[in-house]
Amino acid sequence: MAVGFILACYASTPYLLVSCIHSLSRRYSTYLTVFIKMQVLLLKEPKDGDSEPDPYIKELASHGLKATLLPVLSFKFVSLNTLAEKLFQPEKHGGLIFTSPRAVEAVKMCIQERREEWTNSVSDKWNTKSVYVVGEATAALARSISLTSIGVDTGTAQVLSRVIIEREDTNIPPLFFPCGSIKREVLPTALRENGVPLETLTVYQTAEHPDVDKNLRHYFAQQGLPASIAFFSPSGVKFCLQAVQRLAGERLAQIKFAAIGPTTREAMLAEGLSVSCTAEKPTAAHLAVAISQALK
């Protein structure tokens, strides 16, 4: 139909031909814009060990958005022998704290060789205490190793710290906090200032994914400028924002930048980035709603 329209214009005056082409470009630019708006770049690793679609891709698809996952972080587990020793001595601690899925994954690795003992007795001993988590992803992993958690809806370590302070006495054995090498000090500081005993252990180190720059260049070359880019951690902002800025160039302002939560939003703002939306809670469903509303 579009070709016939152009040929009909060609049979008339050259001026009319130019006018027709201009009219077509305006007409079809609407569809091109819709297509561009469907592209969302998620700066996170895919969900591990599951044949089901990643929940973020699934939720964004339900809003008519096409999402692509691009890992920006790499992780190295450390101190696993020490972690295993502490995990199988729950009587020495007042409870557990997990603020990232990666910390639970470290636990999962440590209990594999003694899984039956963990499932039949040790996890029950931990469950008589409090197991605190931030976010549904961390809570789901905790459930997979038979731990019942508290704090799934807190969303941030700062909010979780308030829950812990309200629930715990100062005379308990120390809460055990397996964490990453670049954790923020909000939670440890809050607990110590309020007299809640805490023992931390670094169980994974975070670094830039070795292929992040190459993968970003490939994405922009193949997909073009995404309508939205979502960051999932301050580390993600640190490791790939400059590459995104370089690849987007003068079109950077056209991108709607999204944050998984307030801590990531603060890191983005600190870098001078305009944040269009922040997920109300750090879940796939809440992020999808935030991005879809920002793109309207």
Backbone as CSV, one residue per row, in Angstrom:
resi,resn,N_x,N_y,N_z,CA_x,CA_y,CA_z,C_x,C_y,C_z
1,MET,0.832,-1.207,0.000,0.000,0.000,0.000,0.863,1.251,0.000
2,ALA,1.970,1.230,0.790,2.859,2.385,0.841,3.541,2.612,-0.500
3,VAL,3.922,1.510,-1.214,4.590,1.634,-2.516,3.649,2.248,-3.537
4,GLY,2.383,1.779,-3.523,1.402,2.331,-4.451,1.169,3.803,-4.210
5,PHE,1.191,4.175,-2.929,1.002,5.587,-2.580,2.122,6.443,-3.164
6,ILE,3.364,5.946,-3.080,4.516,6.693,-3.609,4.439,6.796,-5.126
7,LEU,4.066,5.674,-5.818,3.972,5.694,-7.287,2.906,6.663,-7.755
8,ALA,1.813,6.721,-7.022,0.763,7.666,-7.379,1.268,9.094,-7.253
9,CYS,2.060,9.330,-6.220,2.629,10.660,-6.041,3.609,10.980,-7.171
10,TYR,4.384,9.960,-7.600,5.398,10.170,-8.633,4.760,10.588,-9.952
11,ALA,3.534,10.119,-10.186,2.834,10.467,-11.420,2.426,11.928,-11.433
12,SER,2.449,12.581,-10.307,2.080,13.986,-10.226,3.347,14.831,-10.265
13,THR,3.324,15.988,-9.653,4.452,16.922,-9.709,5.547,16.513,-8.756
14,PRO,6.796,16.902,-9.015,7.893,16.595,-8.072,7.633,17.134,-6.682
15,TYR,6.980,18.309,-6.616,6.688,18.887,-5.292,5.751,17.977,-4.509
16,LEU,4.742,17.442,-5.245,3.788,16.560,-4.581,4.475,15.282,-4.108
17,LEU,5.469,14.792,-4.907,6.215,13.603,-4.510,6.932,13.815,-3.176
18,VAL,7.591,14.966,-3.055,8.285,15.285,-1.807,7.301,15.338,-0.649
19,SER,6.132,15.950,-0.901,5.112,16.060,0.147,4.612,14.693,0.575
20,CYS,4.439,13.781,-0.414,3.949,12.438,-0.099,4.953,11.671,0.747
21,ILE,6.241,11.753,0.356,7.277,11.052,1.117,7.342,11.582,2.544
22,HIS,7.224,12.904,2.688,7.230,13.505,4.015,6.051,13.005,4.840
23,SER,4.881,12.887,4.166,3.695,12.399,4.865,3.882,10.968,5.328
24,LEU,4.494,10.135,4.432,4.754,8.749,4.803,5.709,8.647,5.981
25,SER,6.757,9.464,5.961,7.747,9.398,7.033,7.122,9.744,8.367
26,ARG,6.199,10.721,8.337,5.525,11.072,9.593,4.610,9.945,10.048
27,ARG,3.926,9.316,9.073,2.985,8.258,9.398,3.700,7.060,10.013
28,TYR,4.811,6.622,9.387,5.491,5.413,9.833,6.484,5.667,10.962
29,SER,6.815,6.926,11.200,7.695,7.214,12.330,7.021,6.873,13.651
30,THR,5.673,6.925,13.669,4.940,6.538,14.870,5.225,5.089,15.223
31,TYR,5.199,4.214,14.194,5.445,2.802,14.438,6.896,2.551,14.824
32,LEU,7.820,3.304,14.207,9.224,3.171,14.554,9.465,3.581,15.997
33,THR,8.789,4.655,16.419,8.944,5.120,17.796,8.441,4.083,18.775
34,VAL,7.282,3.465,18.457,6.740,2.429,19.328,7.724,1.277,19.451
35,PHE,8.344,0.903,18.303,9.305,-0.194,18.326,10.487,0.139,19.228
36,ILE,11.016,1.381,19.092,12.155,1.782,19.910,11.779,1.767,21.395
37,LYS,10.589,2.209,21.711,10.163,2.268,23.105,10.038,0.883,23.733
38,MET,9.932,-0.143,22.912,9.796,-1.486,23.456,11.128,-2.043,23.954
39,GLN,12.233,-1.428,23.611,13.538,-1.961,23.965,13.967,-1.475,25.359
40,VAL,14.207,-2.441,26.251,14.654,-2.128,27.612,15.923,-2.934,27.885
41,LEU,16.955,-2.262,28.332,18.224,-2.918,28.654,18.342,-3.057,30.165
42,LEU,18.461,-4.295,30.627,18.579,-4.584,32.055,20.022,-4.944,32.367
43,LEU,20.668,-4.137,33.168,22.082,-4.356,33.472,22.218,-5.281,34.675
44,LYS,21.947,-6.542,34.449,22.015,-7.577,35.481,22.260,-8.926,34.823
45,GLU,22.731,-9.877,35.623,22.951,-11.212,35.109,21.636,-11.962,35.021
46,PRO,21.511,-12.926,34.081,20.294,-13.743,34.001,20.107,-14.570,35.256
47,LYS,18.894,-14.989,35.491,18.599,-15.852,36.628,19.290,-17.191,36.433
48,ASP,19.984,-17.659,37.470,20.760,-18.897,37.362,19.904,-20.125,37.631
49,GLY,20.273,-21.223,36.964,19.754,-22.545,37.314,18.261,-22.707,37.182
50,ASP,17.652,-22.057,36.207,16.211,-22.161,36.050,15.874,-22.124,34.573
51,SER,15.054,-23.082,34.133,14.665,-23.135,32.727,13.558,-22.141,32.402
52,GLU,12.919,-21.605,33.433,11.863,-20.625,33.221,12.450,-19.299,32.751
53,PRO,11.644,-18.494,32.025,12.133,-17.169,31.601,12.500,-16.316,32.811
54,ASP,13.502,-15.477,32.639,13.870,-14.576,33.725,12.651,-13.740,34.118
55,PRO,12.381,-13.588,35.420,11.162,-12.872,35.840,11.112,-11.433,35.347
56,TYR,12.265,-10.788,35.200,12.254,-9.404,34.721,11.844,-9.337,33.250
57,ILE,12.344,-10.264,32.449,11.947,-10.310,31.043,10.455,-10.621,30.930
58,LYS,10.003,-11.559,31.747,8.590,-11.952,31.721,7.674,-10.804,32.127
59,GLU,8.006,-10.114,33.200,7.152,-9.018,33.677,7.139,-7.854,32.681
60,LEU,8.293,-7.514,32.131,8.338,-6.421,31.162,7.581,-6.780,29.896
61,ALA,7.635,-8.041,29.483,6.880,-8.490,28.308,5.388,-8.332,28.525
62,SER,4.935,-8.534,29.762,3.503,-8.381,30.056,3.042,-6.937,29.910
63,HIS,4.004,-6.003,29.887,3.692,-4.590,29.672,4.025,-4.159,28.235
64,GLY,4.273,-5.136,27.360,4.578,-4.833,25.978,5.984,-4.344,25.729
65,LEU,6.901,-4.675,26.634,8.279,-4.201,26.522,9.224,-5.381,26.285
66,LYS,10.161,-5.210,25.375,11.126,-6.252,25.064,12.426,-5.969,25.822
67,ALA,12.779,-6.864,26.738,13.936,-6.634,27.599,15.097,-7.532,27.213
68,THR,16.298,-7.016,27.405,17.535,-7.761,27.199,18.372,-7.684,28.466
69,LEU,18.872,-8.828,28.917,19.735,-8.880,30.093,21.197,-8.801,29.668
70,LEU,21.960,-7.993,30.396,23.385,-7.880,30.104,24.145,-7.854,31.430
71,PRO,24.896,-8.910,31.733,25.613,-8.953,33.024,26.736,-7.926,33.078
72,VAL,26.835,-7.213,34.183,27.868,-6.192,34.329,28.813,-6.485,35.484
73,LEU,28.480,-7.493,36.292,29.304,-7.829,37.447,29.784,-9.277,37.359
74,SER,30.937,-9.531,37.931,31.401,-10.901,38.114,31.703,-11.102,39.592
75,PHE,31.591,-12.351,40.050,31.719,-12.632,41.474,32.699,-13.785,41.699
76,LYS,33.454,-13.665,42.768,34.365,-14.729,43.180,34.084,-15.040,44.642
77,PHE,33.746,-16.288,44.919,33.454,-16.681,46.291,34.753,-16.897,47.062
78,VAL,34.758,-16.440,48.299,35.946,-16.534,49.152,35.536,-16.986,50.552
79,SER,36.516,-17.439,51.322,36.323,-17.806,52.745,35.228,-18.852,52.946
80,LEU,35.088,-19.759,51.998,33.999,-20.729,52.095,34.216,-21.739,53.213
81,ASN,35.447,-22.081,53.502,35.700,-23.008,54.621,35.282,-22.390,55.951
82,THR,35.619,-21.121,56.124,35.211,-20.415,57.348,33.703,-20.288,57.420
83,LEU,33.087,-19.991,56.284,31.631,-19.870,56.236,30.974,-21.191,56.622
84,ALA,31.452,-22.281,56.049,30.864,-23.592,56.355,30.973,-23.910,57.847
85,GLU,32.105,-23.599,58.429,32.306,-23.852,59.862,31.279,-23.110,60.702
86,LYS,31.033,-21.877,60.362,30.085,-21.057,61.129,28.640,-21.497,60.881
87,LEU,28.335,-21.903,59.658,26.971,-22.327,59.336,26.556,-23.562,60.127
88,PHE,27.504,-24.445,60.388,27.172,-25.677,61.096,27.375,-25.557,62.613
89,GLN,27.481,-24.316,63.093,27.517,-24.043,64.526,26.513,-22.928,64.854
90,PRO,25.244,-23.158,64.570,24.246,-22.093,64.769,24.125,-21.634,66.222
91,GLU,24.512,-22.496,67.155,24.392,-22.127,68.568,25.293,-20.950,68.937
92,LYS,26.280,-20.641,68.115,27.202,-19.541,68.416,26.700,-18.184,67.922
93,HIS,25.549,-18.179,67.246,25.033,-16.921,66.697,23.562,-16.730,67.030
94,GLY,23.140,-15.472,67.025,21.759,-15.150,67.356,20.826,-15.162,66.169
95,GLY,21.372,-15.296,64.956,20.555,-15.308,63.758,21.413,-15.047,62.529
96,LEU,20.766,-14.977,61.388,21.446,-14.765,60.114,20.925,-13.509,59.431
97,ILE,21.779,-12.864,58.649,21.370,-11.711,57.844,21.895,-11.901,56.423
98,PHE,20.988,-11.792,55.447,21.373,-11.824,54.039,20.813,-10.579,53.348
99,THR,21.690,-9.796,52.755,21.212,-8.611,52.021,21.423,-8.746,50.516
100,SER,21.876,-9.930,50.068,22.042,-10.149,48.633,21.856,-11.622,48.305
101,PRO,21.320,-11.930,47.133,21.199,-13.338,46.718,22.549,-14.040,46.675
102,ARG,23.602,-13.307,46.311,24.917,-13.919,46.167,25.414,-14.503,47.490
103,ALA,25.096,-13.871,48.600,25.508,-14.402,49.904,24.818,-15.733,50.193
104,VAL,23.552,-15.844,49.810,22.839,-17.115,50.005,23.422,-18.187,49.092
105,GLU,23.830,-17.797,47.894,24.461,-18.756,46.987,25.754,-19.304,47.586
106,ALA,26.494,-18.454,48.302,27.707,-18.920,48.977,27.362,-19.974,50.028
107,VAL,26.295,-19.731,50.775,25.830,-20.704,51.770,25.451,-22.018,51.089
108,LYS,24.742,-21.882,49.983,24.291,-23.068,49.247,25.472,-23.938,48.824
109,MET,26.553,-23.305,48.407,27.753,-24.049,48.025,28.354,-24.781,49.216
110,CYS,28.326,-24.127,50.374,28.971,-24.695,51.565,28.233,-25.903,52.127
111,ILE,26.942,-25.984,51.922,26.168,-27.058,52.553,25.993,-28.275,51.650
112,GLN,26.493,-28.217,50.420,26.242,-29.309,49.474,26.740,-30.657,49.990
113,GLU,27.951,-30.701,50.523,28.516,-31.973,50.961,27.857,-32.506,52.230
114,ARG,27.155,-31.638,52.938,26.486,-32.064,54.179,25.002,-31.689,54.102
115,ARG,24.440,-31.859,52.915,23.068,-31.392,52.676,22.054,-32.088,53.581
116,GLU,22.203,-33.384,53.770,21.246,-34.118,54.608,21.273,-33.608,56.052
117,GLU,22.472,-33.413,56.575,22.605,-32.885,57.934,21.990,-31.492,58.026
118,TRP,22.244,-30.673,57.008,21.678,-29.324,56.996,20.154,-29.362,56.983
119,THR,19.602,-30.162,56.094,18.151,-30.209,55.930,17.452,-30.803,57.140
120,ASN,18.047,-31.841,57.722,17.377,-32.568,58.807,17.519,-31.923,60.175
121,SER,18.576,-31.113,60.364,18.753,-30.567,61.713,19.270,-29.131,61.757
122,VAL,20.313,-28.825,60.996,20.963,-27.526,61.150,20.051,-26.378,60.727
123,SER,19.347,-26.532,59.607,18.451,-25.451,59.168,17.350,-25.204,60.193
124,ASP,16.881,-26.279,60.844,15.848,-26.109,61.878,16.377,-25.281,63.045
125,LYS,17.650,-25.494,63.389,18.241,-24.718,64.482,18.332,-23.239,64.112
126,TRP,18.697,-22.947,62.856,18.705,-21.550,62.419,17.306,-20.963,62.415
127,ASN,16.318,-21.773,62.050,14.948,-21.272,61.972,14.324,-21.013,63.337
128,THR,14.947,-21.512,64.408,14.479,-21.138,65.748,14.952,-19.724,66.094
129,LYS,15.910,-19.239,65.339,16.388,-17.862,65.488,15.755,-17.030,64.372
130,SER,16.249,-15.829,64.144,15.736,-14.991,63.073,16.679,-15.021,61.879
131,VAL,16.105,-15.212,60.699,16.863,-15.155,59.454,16.328,-13.956,58.672
132,TYR,17.134,-12.907,58.585,16.698,-11.650,57.974,17.183,-11.562,56.528
133,VAL,16.317,-11.059,55.651,16.672,-10.893,54.237,16.158,-9.552,53.723
134,VAL,16.751,-9.121,52.618,16.246,-7.965,51.866,15.803,-8.467,50.500
135,GLY,14.526,-8.317,50.174,14.058,-8.601,48.827,13.592,-10.030,48.598
136,GLU,12.692,-10.171,47.623,12.097,-11.467,47.318,13.099,-12.442,46.727
137,ALA,14.026,-11.948,45.888,15.001,-12.856,45.275,15.855,-13.535,46.346
138,THR,16.273,-12.766,47.351,17.071,-13.326,48.436,16.229,-14.269,49.280
139,ALA,14.980,-13.897,49.536,14.087,-14.749,50.325,13.829,-16.074,49.615
140,ALA,13.658,-16.029,48.291,13.411,-17.259,47.525,14.598,-18.210,47.604
141,LEU,15.802,-17.662,47.525,16.993,-18.503,47.652,17.115,-19.080,49.064
142,ALA,16.758,-18.273,50.063,16.785,-18.767,51.443,15.810,-19.935,51.613
143,ARG,14.631,-19.825,51.010,13.659,-20.920,51.083,14.213,-22.186,50.434
144,SER,15.005,-22.014,49.376,15.542,-23.179,48.663,16.536,-23.963,49.515
145,ILE,17.039,-23.358,50.583,17.932,-24.080,51.508,17.264,-24.226,52.880
146,SER,15.936,-24.246,52.849,15.126,-24.579,54.038,15.199,-23.541,55.145
147,LEU,15.408,-22.270,54.772,15.429,-21.204,55.778,14.186,-20.331,55.633
148,THR,13.540,-20.075,56.747,12.367,-19.201,56.778,12.812,-17.806,57.172
149,SER,12.500,-16.832,56.345,13.097,-15.503,56.529,12.094,-14.445,56.966
150,ILE,12.657,-13.336,57.431,11.915,-12.160,57.862,12.486,-10.957,57.109
151,GLY,11.618,-10.046,56.693,12.097,-8.799,56.103,12.030,-8.717,54.601
152,VAL,11.351,-9.666,53.975,11.328,-9.701,52.514,10.831,-8.397,51.910
153,ASP,9.928,-7.707,52.604,9.346,-6.472,52.065,10.114,-5.215,52.466
154,THR,11.219,-5.361,53.165,11.924,-4.157,53.623,12.544,-3.378,52.470
155,GLY,13.062,-4.077,51.481,13.552,-3.400,50.277,14.968,-2.877,50.330
156,THR,15.423,-2.408,51.480,16.784,-1.884,51.615,17.387,-2.330,52.937
157,ALA,18.720,-2.319,52.991,19.412,-2.674,54.224,19.092,-1.687,55.343
158,GLN,18.870,-0.429,54.977,18.557,0.582,55.986,17.233,0.269,56.677
159,VAL,16.223,-0.088,55.903,14.923,-0.434,56.488,15.032,-1.729,57.276
160,LEU,15.766,-2.698,56.727,15.936,-3.965,57.442,16.612,-3.748,58.789
161,SER,17.576,-2.855,58.844,18.273,-2.602,60.104,17.302,-2.122,61.183
162,ARG,16.316,-1.335,60.784,15.320,-0.862,61.763,14.472,-2.024,62.288
163,VAL,14.137,-2.950,61.391,13.373,-4.137,61.805,14.180,-4.963,62.801
164,ILE,15.454,-5.151,62.509,16.312,-5.943,63.394,16.439,-5.281,64.758
165,ILE,16.648,-3.970,64.765,16.806,-3.240,66.025,15.548,-3.341,66.884
166,GLU,14.380,-3.316,66.246,13.121,-3.421,66.983,12.917,-4.813,67.565
167,ARG,13.445,-5.838,66.892,13.173,-7.221,67.286,14.211,-7.825,68.227
168,GLU,15.453,-7.397,68.129,16.532,-8.091,68.831,16.965,-7.376,70.112
169,ASP,17.371,-8.182,71.082,17.940,-7.653,72.318,19.443,-7.432,72.132
170,THR,20.010,-6.668,73.009,21.444,-6.397,72.917,22.290,-7.488,73.583
171,ASN,21.620,-8.412,74.294,22.377,-9.445,75.006,22.379,-10.789,74.279
172,ILE,22.008,-10.798,73.013,22.000,-12.039,72.235,23.409,-12.335,71.714
173,PRO,23.686,-13.589,71.305,24.933,-13.851,70.576,24.926,-13.046,69.277
174,PRO,26.075,-12.799,68.687,26.115,-11.941,67.501,25.325,-12.516,66.327
175,LEU,24.619,-11.641,65.630,23.995,-12.032,64.371,25.107,-12.243,63.350
176,PHE,24.939,-13.258,62.509,25.969,-13.585,61.521,25.568,-13.024,60.156
177,PHE,26.454,-12.233,59.552,26.158,-11.484,58.326,27.177,-11.823,57.237
178,PRO,26.944,-12.892,56.427,27.796,-13.144,55.266,27.505,-12.083,54.203
179,CYS,28.544,-11.490,53.638,28.318,-10.343,52.763,29.383,-10.256,51.675
180,GLY,29.236,-9.250,50.815,30.176,-9.028,49.731,31.276,-8.064,50.127
181,SER,32.277,-7.980,49.281,33.460,-7.174,49.587,33.183,-5.677,49.534
182,ILE,32.149,-5.263,48.802,31.883,-3.827,48.692,30.510,-3.479,49.253
183,LYS,30.108,-4.178,50.284,28.842,-3.866,50.936,28.861,-2.444,51.489
184,ARG,27.693,-1.832,51.571,27.582,-0.542,52.244,27.557,-0.778,53.756
185,GLU,27.953,0.224,54.509,28.075,0.082,55.960,26.826,0.519,56.709
186,VAL,25.737,0.748,55.993,24.515,1.258,56.634,24.021,0.306,57.708
187,LEU,23.858,-0.966,57.353,23.307,-1.928,58.316,24.265,-2.207,59.470
188,PRO,25.530,-2.540,59.220,26.446,-2.768,60.354,26.548,-1.574,61.295
189,THR,26.598,-0.375,60.719,26.708,0.825,61.552,25.477,1.012,62.430
190,ALA,24.290,0.841,61.823,23.042,1.019,62.571,22.939,0.013,63.717
191,LEU,23.285,-1.245,63.457,23.183,-2.264,64.507,24.171,-1.996,65.631
192,ARG,25.376,-1.655,65.281,26.389,-1.418,66.322,26.068,-0.184,67.143
193,GLU,25.543,0.849,66.497,25.170,2.054,67.240,24.039,1.794,68.223
194,ASN,23.250,0.749,67.945,22.136,0.415,68.830,22.430,-0.802,69.705
195,GLY,23.682,-1.208,69.721,24.094,-2.256,70.639,23.743,-3.666,70.237
196,VAL,23.329,-3.882,68.986,23.000,-5.235,68.530,24.285,-5.913,68.053
197,PRO,24.696,-7.016,68.677,25.964,-7.673,68.306,25.911,-8.190,66.866
198,LEU,27.022,-8.054,66.160,27.075,-8.444,64.752,28.450,-8.992,64.419
199,GLU,28.458,-10.079,63.646,29.702,-10.631,63.109,29.576,-10.715,61.593
200,THR,30.482,-10.077,60.884,30.443,-10.100,59.420,31.535,-11.006,58.871
201,LEU,31.283,-11.548,57.686,32.285,-12.345,56.977,32.117,-12.099,55.485
202,THR,33.189,-11.647,54.834,33.145,-11.449,53.386,33.215,-12.808,52.696
203,VAL,32.171,-13.141,51.940,32.093,-14.460,51.298,32.120,-14.367,49.769
204,TYR,32.072,-13.156,49.229,32.262,-13.015,47.778,32.838,-11.640,47.469
205,GLN,33.602,-11.599,46.396,34.187,-10.354,45.920,33.515,-9.959,44.612
206,THR,33.242,-8.679,44.472,32.557,-8.167,43.294,33.539,-7.428,42.398
207,ALA,33.459,-7.700,41.114,34.320,-7.020,40.147,33.534,-6.749,38.871
208,GLU,34.118,-5.965,37.998,33.499,-5.695,36.706,33.516,-6.952,35.843
209,HIS,32.405,-7.231,35.172,32.353,-8.362,34.253,33.361,-8.130,33.130
210,PRO,34.170,-9.123,32.795,35.231,-8.896,31.802,34.729,-8.512,30.412
211,ASP,33.483,-8.859,30.096,32.956,-8.591,28.748,31.956,-7.445,28.708
212,VAL,31.843,-6.673,29.784,30.769,-5.681,29.832,30.891,-4.645,28.718
213,ASP,32.081,-4.148,28.461,32.241,-3.123,27.425,31.922,-3.692,26.048
214,LYS,32.448,-4.879,25.766,32.178,-5.529,24.482,30.693,-5.813,24.306
215,ASN,30.031,-6.308,25.361,28.611,-6.634,25.277,27.749,-5.390,25.092
216,LEU,28.118,-4.298,25.736,27.378,-3.051,25.551,27.525,-2.541,24.118
217,ARG,28.741,-2.582,23.583,28.957,-2.136,22.204,28.155,-2.988,21.223
218,HIS,28.129,-4.282,21.469,27.364,-5.185,20.605,25.872,-4.888,20.692
219,TYR,25.383,-4.640,21.901,23.955,-4.339,22.070,23.579,-3.074,21.305
220,PHE,24.327,-2.009,21.493,23.997,-0.745,20.825,24.116,-0.874,19.309
221,ALA,25.061,-1.677,18.840,25.220,-1.869,17.397,24.050,-2.654,16.805
222,GLN,23.552,-3.639,17.548,22.481,-4.490,17.033,21.086,-3.942,17.314
223,GLN,20.877,-3.406,18.501,19.541,-2.978,18.921,19.320,-1.476,18.819
224,GLY,20.392,-0.724,18.735,20.248,0.721,18.723,20.068,1.276,20.121
225,LEU,19.562,2.472,20.199,19.379,3.147,21.487,18.163,2.581,22.206
226,PRO,18.331,2.027,23.417,17.164,1.524,24.143,16.317,2.670,24.682
227,ALA,15.035,2.393,24.848,14.160,3.406,25.432,14.412,3.573,26.915
228,SER,14.825,2.477,27.564,15.073,2.523,29.009,16.247,1.624,29.355
229,ILE,17.024,2.050,30.336,18.111,1.234,30.884,17.919,1.162,32.395
230,ALA,17.956,-0.058,32.928,17.761,-0.251,34.361,19.062,-0.693,35.026
231,PHE,19.411,-0.024,36.114,20.555,-0.398,36.930,20.065,-1.146,38.171
232,PHE,20.885,-2.112,38.626,20.468,-2.973,39.726,21.369,-2.884,40.951
233,SER,22.409,-2.083,40.891,23.295,-1.941,42.048,24.205,-0.745,41.835
234,PRO,24.701,-0.163,42.926,25.708,0.895,42.782,26.950,0.411,42.031
235,SER,27.301,-0.865,42.208,28.459,-1.410,41.491,28.220,-1.407,39.981
236,GLY,26.994,-1.728,39.582,26.659,-1.692,38.166,26.803,-0.297,37.589
237,VAL,26.397,0.699,38.360,26.563,2.096,37.940,28.043,2.413,37.783
238,LYS,28.824,2.004,38.752,30.260,2.290,38.750,30.961,1.675,37.541
239,PHE,30.594,0.437,37.207,31.355,-0.299,36.204,30.931,-0.044,34.761
240,CYS,29.707,0.455,34.517,29.320,0.565,33.105,28.659,1.881,32.701
241,LEU,28.478,2.814,33.620,27.834,4.060,33.237,28.633,4.816,32.178
242,GLN,29.942,4.869,32.322,30.743,5.606,31.351,30.617,5.019,29.955
243,ALA,30.570,3.696,29.854,30.405,3.055,28.548,29.046,3.398,27.948
244,VAL,28.006,3.394,28.778,26.664,3.754,28.304,26.648,5.199,27.808
245,GLN,27.249,6.093,28.566,27.299,7.502,28.173,28.044,7.677,26.856
246,ARG,29.127,6.955,26.691,29.919,7.057,25.460,29.135,6.538,24.257
247,LEU,28.451,5.417,24.425,27.722,4.808,23.312,26.468,5.600,22.950
248,ALA,25.801,6.165,23.935,24.589,6.945,23.674,24.915,8.328,23.132
249,GLY,26.034,8.900,23.551,26.449,10.210,23.063,25.420,11.281,23.370
250,GLU,25.117,12.091,22.361,24.188,13.201,22.533,22.755,12.732,22.757
251,ARG,22.491,11.457,22.510,21.127,10.932,22.668,20.860,10.393,24.083
252,LEU,21.808,10.573,24.991,21.663,10.044,26.341,20.375,10.504,27.009
253,ALA,19.999,11.751,26.787,18.801,12.308,27.428,17.516,11.649,26.945
254,GLN,17.582,10.934,25.821,16.391,10.257,25.313,16.078,8.979,26.087
255,ILE,17.048,8.475,26.835,16.885,7.213,27.568,16.234,7.472,28.925
256,LYS,15.249,6.648,29.259,14.640,6.690,30.580,15.413,5.730,31.489
257,PHE,16.133,6.288,32.451,16.942,5.461,33.332,16.126,5.046,34.558
258,ALA,16.226,3.754,34.893,15.461,3.187,36.005,16.400,2.599,37.047
259,ALA,15.964,2.633,38.302,16.740,2.073,39.415,15.910,1.011,40.119
260,ILE,16.563,-0.066,40.541,15.862,-1.143,41.242,15.460,-0.726,42.649
261,GLY,16.138,0.276,43.211,15.818,0.716,44.565,16.505,2.017,44.900
262,PRO,16.253,2.545,46.087,16.782,3.860,46.460,18.300,3.931,46.542
263,THR,18.954,2.840,46.960,20.417,2.859,47.048,21.041,3.009,45.663
264,THR,20.512,2.274,44.702,20.998,2.384,43.324,20.660,3.754,42.745
265,ARG,19.479,4.250,43.055,19.089,5.599,42.580,20.067,6.654,43.092
266,GLU,20.448,6.555,44.361,21.397,7.521,44.921,22.734,7.470,44.190
267,ALA,23.173,6.252,43.854,24.442,6.117,43.121,24.335,6.738,41.732
268,MET,23.189,6.581,41.087,22.975,7.159,39.759,22.950,8.694,39.829
269,LEU,22.242,9.206,40.809,22.162,10.664,40.969,23.531,11.253,41.296
270,ALA,24.312,10.526,42.078,25.651,11.002,42.435,26.552,11.141,41.214
271,GLU,26.251,10.372,40.161,27.009,10.452,38.911,26.411,11.464,37.938
272,GLY,25.392,12.200,38.386,24.780,13.218,37.547,23.767,12.682,36.557
273,LEU,23.314,11.458,36.769,22.365,10.835,35.853,20.937,11.179,36.256
274,SER,20.106,11.482,35.285,18.696,11.750,35.540,17.958,10.421,35.672
275,VAL,17.313,10.184,36.807,16.611,8.931,37.062,15.121,9.130,36.816
276,SER,14.593,8.418,35.839,13.183,8.585,35.470,12.238,7.844,36.392
277,CYS,12.692,6.721,36.948,11.807,5.956,37.822,12.614,5.028,38.724
278,THR,12.012,4.687,39.858,12.599,3.751,40.816,11.523,2.756,41.212
279,ALA,11.866,1.478,41.222,10.901,0.458,41.625,10.468,0.696,43.069
280,GLU,9.176,0.592,43.319,8.660,0.779,44.680,9.232,-0.271,45.622
281,LYS,9.390,-1.495,45.096,10.049,-2.581,45.816,11.001,-3.265,44.841
282,PRO,12.061,-3.909,45.341,13.053,-4.497,44.430,12.603,-5.836,43.848
283,THR,11.512,-5.798,43.088,10.991,-7.002,42.442,10.801,-6.735,40.959
284,ALA,10.717,-7.821,40.185,10.504,-7.699,38.742,9.186,-6.990,38.440
285,ALA,8.147,-7.334,39.186,6.832,-6.743,38.937,6.840,-5.234,39.177
286,HIS,7.442,-4.810,40.271,7.453,-3.383,40.586,8.332,-2.598,39.612
287,LEU,9.456,-3.179,39.182,10.300,-2.489,38.223,9.597,-2.372,36.878
288,ALA,8.905,-3.422,36.466,8.190,-3.381,35.182,7.122,-2.296,35.176
289,VAL,6.406,-2.173,36.280,5.381,-1.113,36.387,6.023,0.264,36.300
290,ALA,7.130,0.449,37.017,7.800,1.750,37.020,8.296,2.134,35.625
291,ILE,8.916,1.188,34.930,9.448,1.482,33.595,8.326,1.734,32.607
292,SER,7.290,0.925,32.634,6.182,1.107,31.689,5.507,2.461,31.882
293,GLN,5.390,2.896,33.129,4.790,4.209,33.387,5.712,5.332,32.922
294,ALA,7.017,5.156,33.096,7.980,6.178,32.671,7.997,6.335,31.154
295,LEU,7.675,5.257,30.436,7.738,5.295,28.968,6.429,5.768,28.336
296,LYS,5.436,6.020,29.146,4.160,6.493,28.575,4.276,7.938,28.123
